[in-house]
Amino acid sequence: MLDLAADLVPLMDAGVPVAAVTVTAVVRSAPRGVGATLAVTRDARVIGSISGGCVESDAVMLGLDALRTGSVRRARFGFTDDGTVTPIAAGLACGGAVDVVAYPIDDTVRPALEAARAGREATLRLDLDGEPLVLHRPAAPRLIILGAGEHAAALCRVGAAAGFAVTVCDDWALLVTPERFPEATELVVAAPHELLATLDDVDERTAVCVLTHDERLDVPALRTALRMPVGFVGAMGARATVARRAGLLRAAGVTDAELARLHSPLGLDLGASTPEETALSAIAEIVASRNAAGARPLREGTGPRLHGGPARMSDDSCAVRSA
């Protein structure tokens, strides 16, 4: 539910009754993992998903029943051990099953939702008819974009949509504006390397992308970023630019081991041409790198792995913890 905070808080502010349907267990495999949540209003507006479509209609009906009765409802959606479909639900396309709990949302969840909406770490403890349920969402991963051109604007849009808290930095104030970057969490007017030198809250979930297109800014920014405890450092540029920049970085004292961390040219080979396509390729590489994934087409793989895989918990966005 915490990953739906941006949509749920305005509904609560407007006094709209809402119920949530949350996956509490997965049998064999399912399109989404434990913690995945669908929310539904009394007039059947649907937010989020628990299965990508397989059992959404049954989840909506269960949520509406929880709203109507004001009570907690539980069900299993999908296939039983003998392969038959449970009477209450359609079968999951992957052949598995999910246990779900539906419950009306009240104001006790607001502090956790507000924290999640702001990108902060959030924990929500629910007592559902005596059975505790703890939902946890880590702070949003950070994407630090250095440079504020058109490719940066596209990367900000795609990155924010992918769940990143985006910081945009450029030394030209004319470019770093809310109108150009409405999805950004933070806008900074400064030399990129100077901003990086002030950051003490980065970690392995932080990605730094250099898009300044100016070697006078690129080189000190990359030299700083490659020595920070971040999970990903990338830089845009044609291959000739990448080779020349590597020489400048070595001349600036960057070691070969540090340089090996650099993803440049930035992005996966999608044949991208527009800023939006290029941004998509960059975010795809960041996500693949973070998950140590091969970034191959799923049809080339084998086994039961789906999007996110059965071991992942709601795409790392919301996990169920024991009380």
Helices and strands as residue ranges (DSSP letters): G 2-4, H 5-13, E 18-27, E 37-41, E 46-48, H 56-69, E 73-78, E 97-104, G 107-109, H 110-117, E 122-128, E 131-137, E 142-146, H 150-161, E 165-170, E 186-189, H 192-198, E 207-210, H 215-225, E 232-235, H 239-251, H 256-259, E 262-263, H 275-290, G 298-300, G 314-316, E 319-321
